[in-house]
Amino acid sequence: MKGILLVNMGGPQSISEMRLFLKNMFSDKYILPLPFGIRQFVANMIAKKRHPSSWEKYQLIGGTPIIKHTEATGKALAESANLPVYTAYSYTPPFIADVMKRMVDDGIEEVHVLTMYPQASDTTTTSVFSDVRKAAKKLNGIAIREICDYSVHPAFLEYWQTIIEEHIAKEGVEDPLLLFTAHAIPLYGVKRGDKYPDTVKHMAKRLAGLMNRRYEVAFQSRVGPVKWVGPDTDDFLEELVAAGEKNVVLIPVSFTTECLETVYDLNIKLVDIYKSDERLNHISRVEIPVAHPMFIETLKRVVNE
């Protein structure tokens, strides 16, 4: 029997889970490529130091939306694809290995691994598939199919085109600059061969071309002292405004659910502040719908294809 394993990063639902989330994230060798012992030490230090301030941000946005949005996506996909869908998370429960064991116990023999990350990256998809393979070694006879990147799938581009054009029409803004923003990754990952930034830029170019609209690409949510891929969304937006850009629509093109990086980093830190900036006529952000039928159709098609 076939089944879909739908994976996202997870999200903390309490301050103690916030610490677990940070510890697990920075213990991931694909996030922090350090020797095991050093990585564990650094992960514990980061989790201890950052979890109170990080939890405050989650409280400002009313808690993490990731879990309920991912669960809603899984439920809609199960109905549309007529296949059992199991949701799992990399850094908070239920974890990938535990869910895969449950799938086997339920009689699943063939697992289609589908992530909520549309662009492939070592920090996301490679990390997920590594956890899946590790878990599969302990489960006899299970077949794994990894679905890696659907960022330029025609159905996914059509989905984004639809919600962007609907947003622009609703806002009543003429000829806005589309500022596609994606989660940054450390520059050392790019130097090691991660093609994620190029994938993001390729998707943005394809999407803007379909709509015949002006666009730029930036990368957001960098943390820590290491160098990150850029340009940084915060700094680049200020450069655009200072150069005379009057209408900007932010598009979180690497995200498939609302999360801290969209609600806090984009809405609270940028849009809410720039709305009172007299240099701009308009600024807004395209919100990510929960289990939009066109997104569900995308996921169904990439599974079936």
Buried (B, 14 or more C-beta within 10 A) or exposed (E): EBBBBBBBBBBBBEBEBBBBBBBBBBBBEBBBBBEEEEBBEBBBEBBEEBBEEBBEBBEEBEBBBBBBBBBBBBBBBBEBBEBBBBBBBBBBEEBBBEBBBEBBEEEBEEBBBBBBBBBBBBBBBBBBBBBBEEBBEEBEEBEBEBBBBBBBBEBBBBBBBBBBBEBBEEBEBEEBBBBBBBBBBBBEBBEEEBBBBEBBEBBBBBBBEBBEBEBBBBBBBBEEEEEBBBBBBBEBBBEBBEEEBBBBBBBBBBBBBBBBBBBBBBBBBBBEEBEEEEEBEBBBBBBBBBBBEBBBBBBBBBBEE
